[in-house]
Amino acid sequence: MTQSYDSAIAYFNQKSACSIDDLHYTYDSEKNVLIQHYKNAESEEESAQSSAAYLGIATLFAASSSYEAIQKDDWAAHGPDWSLVFMAYYAASAFAHLSRHKNSVKTVKNNVETDRQGQNAPIL
């Protein structure tokens, strides 16, 4: 558990403007929350990279089909068709994963800011 916690601290310290002290303070009593955010953010980042790789492959197929269509001067038979659909799908998928990744990091930053403001609030 401490290794996952330390990995989460290092990850969010690298990905956001939060310092290590802020992250320690914010999640000292809620370590599982930080670890869960870390797992979500890491998973979304990996999924985005995977989608980007598939997008690259679909782009190569589309370029190959386009080249063949130009060479044979027959867009109807040799032009890119399914490649464009796959390109759109994987581009949308990569964008969605990146968006969810940014939301995870933003959530951690917002929690840090909330706790930072709570430290300075007077106790009545």
Disulfide bonds with the S-S distance in Angstrom:
none
